[in-house]
């Protein structure tokens, strides 16, 4: 009985590696995609805001960089999640 389970686990090893690669690629890819869209929105909104009210540029710039940093953190969360999926699957 035990040898059957071990042989089944051994046969599933290549599929597990494929699943790990897919999880890693999806995690990093979707994280980068989300961050790219978010950063584009942040800077696009900043350009529109400054074009409408140039005197608020100083106040808006701090909020812009905070939003940029938080959005960029999404990439690192995606990378961390994909590495965890790669290791744990």
N, CA, C and O atoms as a Tinker XYZ file with bonds, in Angstrom:
   356  protein
     1  N      0.824000   -1.199000    0.000000    73     2
     2  CA     0.000000    0.000000    0.000000    64     1     3
     3  C      0.865000    1.258000    0.000000    63     2     4     5
     4  O      0.629000    2.182000   -0.778000    81     3
     5  N      1.868000    1.286000    0.880000    73     3     6
     6  CA     2.739000    2.448000    0.973000    64     5     7
     7  C      3.537000    2.643000   -0.316000    63     6     8     9
     8  O      3.738000    3.775000   -0.758000    81     7
     9  N      3.985000    1.559000   -0.909000    73     7    10
    10  CA     4.763000    1.670000   -2.151000    64     9    11
    11  C      3.896000    2.218000   -3.290000    63    10    12    13
    12  O      4.404000    2.917000   -4.166000    81    11
    13  N      2.611000    1.913000   -3.287000    73    11    14
    14  CA     1.708000    2.444000   -4.312000    64    13    15
    15  C      1.572000    3.954000   -4.172000    63    14    16    17
    16  O      1.592000    4.678000   -5.167000    81    15
    17  N      1.434000    4.424000   -2.947000    73    15    18
    18  CA     1.317000    5.861000   -2.695000    64    17    19
    19  C      2.603000    6.573000   -3.102000    63    18    20    21
    20  O      2.557000    7.636000   -3.722000    81    19
    21  N      3.739000    5.994000   -2.759000    73    19    22
    22  CA     5.024000    6.598000   -3.109000    64    21    23
    23  C      5.203000    6.643000   -4.624000    63    22    24    25
    24  O      5.698000    7.637000   -5.156000    81    23
    25  N      4.806000    5.580000   -5.325000    73    23    26
    26  CA     4.945000    5.572000   -6.779000    64    25    27
    27  C      3.998000    6.588000   -7.423000    63    26    28    29
    28  O      4.350000    7.204000   -8.429000    81    27
    29  N      2.807000    6.771000   -6.860000    73    27    30
    30  CA     1.886000    7.776000   -7.384000    64    29    31
    31  C      2.426000    9.185000   -7.161000    63    30    32    33
    32  O      2.292000   10.043000   -8.034000    81    31
    33  N      3.026000    9.429000   -6.015000    73    31    34
    34  CA     3.612000   10.738000   -5.752000    64    33    35
    35  C      4.793000   11.000000   -6.670000    63    34    36    37
    36  O      4.991000   12.124000   -7.131000    81    35
    37  N      5.572000    9.970000   -6.933000    73    35    38
    38  CA     6.700000   10.113000   -7.844000    64    37    39
    39  C      6.246000   10.395000   -9.258000    63    38    40    41
    40  O      6.895000   11.154000   -9.977000    81    39
    41  N      5.137000    9.794000   -9.670000    73    39    42
    42  CA     4.618000   10.024000  -11.013000    64    41    43
    43  C      4.038000   11.430000  -11.153000    63    42    44    45
    44  O      4.022000   11.980000  -12.254000    81    43
    45  N      3.567000   12.012000  -10.065000    73    43    46
    46  CA     2.965000   13.349000  -10.112000    64    45    47
    47  C      4.001000   14.460000  -10.016000    63    46    48    49
    48  O      3.653000   15.634000  -10.146000    81    47
    49  N      5.263000   14.119000   -9.792000    73    47    50
    50  CA     6.300000   15.135000   -9.604000    64    49    51
    51  C      6.454000   16.063000  -10.810000    63    50    52    53
    52  O      6.554000   17.273000  -10.606000    81    51
    53  N      6.480000   15.569000  -12.064000    73    51    54
    54  CA     6.605000   16.515000  -13.184000    64    53    55
    55  C      5.416000   17.467000  -13.288000    63    54    56    57
    56  O      5.585000   18.634000  -13.640000    81    55
    57  N      4.226000   16.980000  -12.986000    73    55    58
    58  CA     3.051000   17.844000  -13.036000    64    57    59
    59  C      3.118000   18.906000  -11.942000    63    58    60    61
    60  O      2.658000   20.031000  -12.133000    81    59
    61  N      3.688000   18.547000  -10.806000    73    59    62
    62  CA     3.819000   19.507000   -9.725000    64    61    63
    63  C      4.759000   20.631000  -10.128000    63    62    64    65
    64  O      4.486000   21.798000   -9.844000    81    63
    65  N      5.859000   20.295000  -10.784000    73    63    66
    66  CA     6.796000   21.321000  -11.230000    64    65    67
    67  C      6.151000   22.251000  -12.254000    63    66    68    69
    68  O      6.404000   23.456000  -12.249000    81    67
    69  N      5.325000   21.695000  -13.127000    73    67    70
    70  CA     4.621000   22.527000  -14.102000    64    69    71
    71  C      3.644000   23.469000  -13.406000    63    70    72    73
    72  O      3.526000   24.638000  -13.771000    81    71
    73  N      2.949000   22.949000  -12.403000    73    71    74
    74  CA     2.020000   23.777000  -11.639000    64    73    75
    75  C      2.738000   24.883000  -10.893000    63    74    76    77
    76  O      2.232000   26.001000  -10.787000    81    75
    77  N      3.919000   24.572000  -10.375000    73    75    78
    78  CA     4.704000   25.596000   -9.683000    64    77    79
    79  C      5.119000   26.701000  -10.651000    63    78    80    81
    80  O      5.061000   27.883000  -10.311000    81    79
    81  N      5.532000   26.322000  -11.838000    73    79    82
    82  CA     5.949000   27.324000  -12.818000    64    81    83
    83  C      4.774000   28.201000  -13.235000    63    82    84    85
    84  O      4.926000   29.412000  -13.398000    81    83
    85  N      3.607000   27.594000  -13.406000    73    83    86
    86  CA     2.418000   28.373000  -13.780000    64    85    87
    87  C      2.030000   29.323000  -12.656000    63    86    88    89
    88  O      1.706000   30.483000  -12.910000    81    87
    89  N      2.060000   28.843000  -11.417000    73    87    90
    90  CA     1.716000   29.694000  -10.277000    64    89    91
    91  C      2.691000   30.858000  -10.153000    63    90    92    93
    92  O      2.288000   31.987000   -9.876000    81    91
    93  N      3.966000   30.580000  -10.357000    73    91    94
    94  CA     4.971000   31.637000  -10.269000    64    93    95
    95  C      4.761000   32.685000  -11.362000    63    94    96    97
    96  O      4.803000   33.885000  -11.093000    81    95
    97  N      4.536000   32.233000  -12.580000    73    95    98
    98  CA     4.327000   33.155000  -13.694000    64    97    99
    99  C      3.071000   33.987000  -13.534000    63    98   100   101
   100  O      3.076000   35.188000  -13.805000    81    99
   101  N      1.997000   33.355000  -13.095000    73    99   102
   102  CA     0.749000   34.096000  -12.896000    64   101   103
   103  C      0.866000   35.096000  -11.765000    63   102   104   105
   104  O      0.367000   36.216000  -11.872000    81   103
   105  N      1.517000   34.706000  -10.687000    73   103   106
   106  CA     1.649000   35.616000   -9.547000    64   105   107
   107  C      2.428000   36.865000   -9.891000    63   106   108   109
   108  O      2.004000   37.977000   -9.577000    81   107
   109  N      3.556000   36.686000  -10.532000    73   107   110
   110  CA     4.375000   37.837000  -10.883000    64   109   111
   111  C      3.719000   38.644000  -12.004000    63   110   112   113
   112  O      3.705000   39.874000  -11.962000    81   111
   113  N      3.181000   37.956000  -12.994000    73   111   114
   114  CA     2.573000   38.655000  -14.137000    64   113   115
   115  C      1.364000   39.477000  -13.748000    63   114   116   117
   116  O      1.242000   40.633000  -14.154000    81   115
   117  N      0.470000   38.899000  -12.969000    73   115   118
   118  CA    -0.729000   39.645000  -12.565000    64   117   119
   119  C     -0.385000   40.762000  -11.595000    63   118   120   121
   120  O     -1.008000   41.824000  -11.615000    81   119
   121  N      0.609000   40.522000  -10.745000    73   119   122
   122  CA     1.044000   41.589000   -9.841000    64   121   123
   123  C      1.618000   42.768000  -10.603000    63   122   124   125
   124  O      1.332000   43.922000  -10.283000    81   123
   125  N      2.426000   42.478000  -11.610000    73   123   126
   126  CA     3.016000   43.554000  -12.416000    64   125   127
   127  C      1.954000   44.262000  -13.254000    63   126   128   129
   128  O      2.009000   45.479000  -13.431000    81   127
   129  N      1.000000   43.509000  -13.764000    73   127   130
   130  CA    -0.068000   44.114000  -14.554000    64   129   131
   131  C     -0.888000   45.077000  -13.697000    63   130   132   133
   132  O     -1.171000   46.199000  -14.116000    81   131
   133  N     -1.261000   44.644000  -12.519000    73   131   134
   134  CA    -2.034000   45.506000  -11.626000    64   133   135
   135  C     -1.278000   46.756000  -11.220000    63   134   136   137
   136  O     -1.848000   47.844000  -11.147000    81   135
   137  N      0.010000   46.592000  -10.957000    73   135   138
   138  CA     0.812000   47.753000  -10.572000    64   137   139
   139  C      0.963000   48.715000  -11.742000    63   138   140   141
   140  O      0.934000   49.930000  -11.550000    81   139
   141  N      1.121000   48.191000  -12.939000    73   139   142
   142  CA     1.247000   49.058000  -14.110000    64   141   143
   143  C     -0.005000   49.882000  -14.341000    63   142   144   145
   144  O      0.079000   51.073000  -14.641000    81   143
   145  N     -1.147000   49.267000  -14.205000    73   143   146
   146  CA    -2.414000   49.983000  -14.370000    64   145   147
   147  C     -2.578000   51.023000  -13.258000    63   146   148   149
   148  O     -2.989000   52.155000  -13.514000    81   147
   149  N     -2.258000   50.632000  -12.036000    73   147   150
   150  CA    -2.402000   51.564000  -10.909000    64   149   151
   151  C     -1.480000   52.758000  -11.009000    63   150   152   153
   152  O     -1.891000   53.888000  -10.742000    81   151
   153  N     -0.239000   52.521000  -11.389000    73   151   154
   154  CA     0.721000   53.617000  -11.517000    64   153   155
   155  C      0.324000   54.540000  -12.664000    63   154   156   157
   156  O      0.466000   55.759000  -12.565000    81   155
   157  N     -0.171000   53.959000  -13.743000    73   155   158
   158  CA    -0.658000   54.791000  -14.841000    64   157   159
   159  C     -1.808000   55.683000  -14.419000    63   158   160   161
   160  O     -1.867000   56.852000  -14.800000    81   159
   161  N     -2.714000   55.140000  -13.639000    73   159   162
   162  CA    -3.836000   55.943000  -13.128000    64   161   163
   163  C     -3.360000   57.053000  -12.201000    63   162   164   165
   164  O     -3.855000   58.178000  -12.265000    81   163
   165  N     -2.404000   56.735000  -11.345000    73   163   166
   166  CA    -1.906000   57.726000  -10.391000    64   165   167
   167  C     -1.281000   58.908000  -11.119000    63   166   168   169
   168  O     -1.619000   60.061000  -10.850000    81   167
   169  N     -0.369000   58.617000  -12.041000    73   167   170
   170  CA     0.321000   59.707000  -12.717000    64   169   171
   171  C     -0.594000   60.436000  -13.700000    63   170   172   173
   172  O     -0.451000   61.643000  -13.895000    81   171
   173  N     -1.519000   59.726000  -14.313000    73   171   174
   174  CA    -2.490000   60.393000  -15.178000    64   173   175
   175  C     -3.370000   61.355000  -14.397000    63   174   176   177
   176  O     -3.641000   62.467000  -14.852000    81   175
   177  N     -3.808000   60.933000  -13.237000    73   175   178
   178  CA    -4.627000   61.806000  -12.391000    64   177   179
   179  C     -3.824000   62.994000  -11.879000    63   178   180   181
   180  O     -4.350000   64.098000  -11.737000    81   179
   181  N     -2.544000   62.755000  -11.603000    73   179   182
   182  CA    -1.690000   63.855000  -11.136000    64   181   183
   183  C     -1.532000   64.913000  -12.230000    63   182   184   185
   184  O     -1.602000   66.112000  -11.960000    81   183
   185  N     -1.321000   64.460000  -13.449000    73   183   186
   186  CA    -1.163000   65.409000  -14.559000    64   185   187
   187  C     -2.441000   66.220000  -14.752000    63   186   188   189
   188  O     -2.382000   67.432000  -14.960000    81   187
   189  N     -3.592000   65.561000  -14.685000    73   187   190
   190  CA    -4.861000   66.280000  -14.837000    64   189   191
   191  C     -5.084000   67.264000  -13.692000    63   190   192   193
   192  O     -5.548000   68.382000  -13.913000    81   191
   193  N     -4.760000   66.855000  -12.487000    73   191   194
   194  CA    -4.976000   67.722000  -11.324000    64   193   195
   195  C     -4.099000   68.960000  -11.381000    63   194   196   197
   196  O     -4.563000   70.065000  -11.100000    81   195
   197  N     -2.842000   68.783000  -11.743000    73   195   198
   198  CA    -1.935000   69.928000  -11.813000    64   197   199
   199  C     -2.311000   70.839000  -12.984000    63   198   200   201
   200  O     -2.143000   72.056000  -12.908000    81   199
   201  N     -2.814000   70.251000  -14.055000    73   199   202
   202  CA    -3.241000   71.079000  -15.182000    64   201   203
   203  C     -4.446000   71.943000  -14.806000    63   202   204   205
   204  O     -4.601000   73.057000  -15.306000    81   203
   205  N     -5.287000   71.422000  -13.930000    73   203   206
   206  CA    -6.473000   72.195000  -13.525000    64   205   207
   207  C     -6.146000   73.234000  -12.457000    63   206   208   209
   208  O     -6.615000   74.371000  -12.514000    81   207
   209  N     -5.327000   72.822000  -11.473000    73   207   210
   210  CA    -4.978000   73.741000  -10.379000    64   209   211
   211  C     -3.482000   73.653000  -10.095000    63   210   212   213
   212  O     -3.062000   72.894000   -9.222000    81   211
   213  N     -2.687000   74.414000  -10.814000    73   211   214
   214  CA    -1.227000   74.331000  -10.648000    64   213   215
   215  C     -0.744000   74.702000   -9.248000    63   214   216   217
   216  O      0.323000   74.253000   -8.829000    81   215
   217  N     -1.504000   75.505000   -8.526000    73   215   218
   218  CA    -1.062000   75.924000   -7.192000    64   217   219
   219  C     -1.095000   74.792000   -6.164000    63   218   220   221
   220  O     -0.492000   74.917000   -5.099000    81   219
   221  N     -1.781000   73.704000   -6.460000    73   219   222
   222  CA    -1.854000   72.572000   -5.530000    64   221   223
   223  C     -0.799000   71.504000   -5.805000    63   222   224   225
   224  O     -0.853000   70.414000   -5.235000    81   223
   225  N      0.153000   71.812000   -6.671000    73   223   226
   226  CA     1.138000   70.799000   -7.053000    64   225   227
   227  C      1.905000   70.245000   -5.849000    63   226   228   229
   228  O      2.112000   69.036000   -5.757000    81   227
   229  N      2.324000   71.108000   -4.935000    73   227   230
   230  CA     3.092000   70.667000   -3.765000    64   229   231
   231  C      2.316000   69.704000   -2.882000    63   230   232   233
   232  O      2.861000   68.703000   -2.416000    81   231
   233  N      1.057000   70.002000   -2.654000    73   231   234
   234  CA     0.227000   69.131000   -1.823000    64   233   235
   235  C     -0.057000   67.796000   -2.509000    63   234   236   237
   236  O     -0.053000   66.743000   -1.872000    81   235
   237  N     -0.301000   67.859000   -3.806000    73   235   238
   238  CA    -0.641000   66.643000   -4.546000    64   237   239
   239  C      0.559000   65.726000   -4.757000    63   238   240   241
   240  O      0.403000   64.512000   -4.894000    81   239
   241  N      1.753000   66.308000   -4.782000    73   239   242
   242  CA     2.928000   65.497000   -5.074000    64   241   243
   243  C      3.208000   64.489000   -3.965000    63   242   244   245
   244  O      3.613000   63.361000   -4.245000    81   243
   245  N      2.998000   64.878000   -2.714000    73   243   246
   246  CA     3.197000   63.939000   -1.607000    64   245   247
   247  C      2.212000   62.777000   -1.670000    63   246   248   249
   248  O      2.577000   61.623000   -1.445000    81   247
   249  N      0.971000   63.096000   -1.978000    73   247   250
   250  CA    -0.047000   62.051000   -2.113000    64   249   251
   251  C      0.268000   61.150000   -3.297000    63   250   252   253
   252  O      0.043000   59.940000   -3.250000    81   251
   253  N      0.791000   61.755000   -4.362000    73   251   254
   254  CA     1.156000   60.979000   -5.542000    64   253   255
   255  C      2.223000   59.947000   -5.201000    63   254   256   257
   256  O      2.090000   58.781000   -5.573000    81   255
   257  N      3.277000   60.355000   -4.501000    73   255   258
   258  CA     4.355000   59.410000   -4.199000    64   257   259
   259  C      3.914000   58.345000   -3.211000    63   258   260   261
   260  O      4.387000   57.210000   -3.278000    81   259
   261  N      3.023000   58.687000   -2.301000    73   259   262
   262  CA     2.483000   57.676000   -1.398000    64   261   263
   263  C      1.675000   56.643000   -2.166000    63   262   264   265
   264  O      1.817000   55.441000   -1.937000    81   263
   265  N      0.832000   57.106000   -3.072000    73   263   266
   266  CA     0.067000   56.182000   -3.905000    64   265   267
   267  C      0.956000   55.332000   -4.783000    63   266   268   269
   268  O      0.687000   54.147000   -4.980000    81   267
   269  N      2.022000   55.928000   -5.316000    73   267   270
   270  CA     2.968000   55.175000   -6.130000    64   269   271
   271  C      3.624000   54.066000   -5.321000    63   270   272   273
   272  O      3.728000   52.932000   -5.789000    81   271
   273  N      4.068000   54.388000   -4.112000    73   271   274
   274  CA     4.748000   53.395000   -3.276000    64   273   275
   275  C      3.803000   52.256000   -2.890000    63   274   276   277
   276  O      4.192000   51.088000   -2.909000    81   275
   277  N      2.578000   52.596000   -2.546000    73   275   278
   278  CA     1.623000   51.549000   -2.165000    64   277   279
   279  C      1.252000   50.677000   -3.357000    63   278   280   281
   280  O      1.070000   49.468000   -3.210000    81   279
   281  N      1.139000   51.279000   -4.527000    73   279   282
   282  CA     0.819000   50.510000   -5.721000    64   281   283
   283  C      1.992000   49.618000   -6.114000    63   282   284   285
   284  O      1.795000   48.479000   -6.537000    81   283
   285  N      3.189000   50.125000   -5.979000    73   283   286
   286  CA     4.383000   49.341000   -6.317000    64   285   287
   287  C      4.542000   48.158000   -5.353000    63   286   288   289
   288  O      5.123000   47.135000   -5.718000    81   287
   289  N      4.036000   48.293000   -4.144000    73   287   290
   290  CA     4.111000   47.191000   -3.184000    64   289   291
   291  C      3.306000   45.982000   -3.667000    63   290   292   293
   292  O      3.579000   44.852000   -3.263000    81   291
   293  N      2.328000   46.218000   -4.521000    73   291   294
   294  CA     1.531000   45.117000   -5.065000    64   293   295
   295  C      2.416000   44.145000   -5.837000    63   294   296   297
   296  O      2.196000   42.935000   -5.791000    81   295
   297  N      3.411000   44.667000   -6.544000    73   295   298
   298  CA     4.326000   43.798000   -7.283000    64   297   299
   299  C      5.070000   42.892000   -6.319000    63   298   300   301
   300  O      5.235000   41.701000   -6.584000    81   299
   301  N      5.517000   43.442000   -5.210000    73   299   302
   302  CA     6.251000   42.635000   -4.249000    64   301   303
   303  C      5.350000   41.607000   -3.575000    63   302   304   305
   304  O      5.791000   40.495000   -3.281000    81   303
   305  N      4.086000   41.968000   -3.327000    73   303   306
   306  CA     3.146000   40.985000   -2.786000    64   305   307
   307  C      2.896000   39.869000   -3.793000    63   306   308   309
   308  O      2.811000   38.700000   -3.415000    81   307
   309  N      2.780000   40.216000   -5.064000    73   307   310
   310  CA     2.626000   39.201000   -6.099000    64   309   311
   311  C      3.843000   38.306000   -6.191000    63   310   312   313
   312  O      3.712000   37.092000   -6.347000    81   311
   313  N      5.025000   38.891000   -6.097000    73   311   314
   314  CA     6.259000   38.109000   -6.136000    64   313   315
   315  C      6.347000   37.186000   -4.933000    63   314   316   317
   316  O      6.697000   36.014000   -5.068000    81   315
   317  N      6.032000   37.711000   -3.762000    73   315   318
   318  CA     6.080000   36.889000   -2.549000    64   317   319
   319  C      5.058000   35.766000   -2.610000    63   318   320   321
   320  O      5.364000   34.628000   -2.252000    81   319
   321  N      3.851000   36.074000   -3.061000    73   319   322
   322  CA     2.829000   35.036000   -3.171000    64   321   323
   323  C      3.199000   33.975000   -4.182000    63   322   324   325
   324  O      2.940000   32.792000   -3.961000    81   323
   325  N      3.798000   34.378000   -5.284000    73   323   326
   326  CA     4.185000   33.399000   -6.291000    64   325   327
   327  C      5.349000   32.548000   -5.823000    63   326   328   329
   328  O      5.414000   31.362000   -6.147000    81   327
   329  N      6.268000   33.128000   -5.069000    73   327   330
   330  CA     7.357000   32.319000   -4.520000    64   329   331
   331  C      6.820000   31.325000   -3.506000    63   330   332   333
   332  O      7.257000   30.175000   -3.468000    81   331
   333  N      5.878000   31.760000   -2.686000    73   331   334
   334  CA     5.257000   30.834000   -1.727000    64   333   335
   335  C      4.519000   29.711000   -2.456000    63   334   336   337
   336  O      4.604000   28.549000   -2.059000    81   335
   337  N      3.800000   30.055000   -3.513000    73   335   338
   338  CA     3.100000   29.019000   -4.289000    64   337   339
   339  C      4.087000   28.079000   -4.933000    63   338   340   341
   340  O      3.840000   26.875000   -5.005000    81   339
   341  N      5.198000   28.604000   -5.401000    73   339   342
   342  CA     6.231000   27.768000   -6.033000    64   341   343
   343  C      6.831000   26.785000   -5.028000    63   342   344   345
   344  O      7.081000   25.623000   -5.350000    81   343
   345  N      7.058000   27.271000   -3.805000    73   343   346
   346  CA     7.693000   26.429000   -2.784000    64   345   347
   347  C      6.698000   25.448000   -2.168000    63   346   348   349
   348  O      7.049000   24.297000   -1.908000    81   347
   349  N      5.471000   25.886000   -1.935000    73   347   350
   350  CA     4.524000   25.060000   -1.201000    64   349   351
   351  C      3.753000   24.070000   -2.065000    63   350   352   353
   352  O      3.268000   23.058000   -1.559000    81   351
   353  N      3.631000   24.349000   -3.371000    73   351   354
   354  CA     2.862000   23.438000   -4.225000    64   353   355
   355  C      3.693000   22.250000   -4.590000    63   354   356
   356  O      3.223000   21.365000   -5.306000    81   355
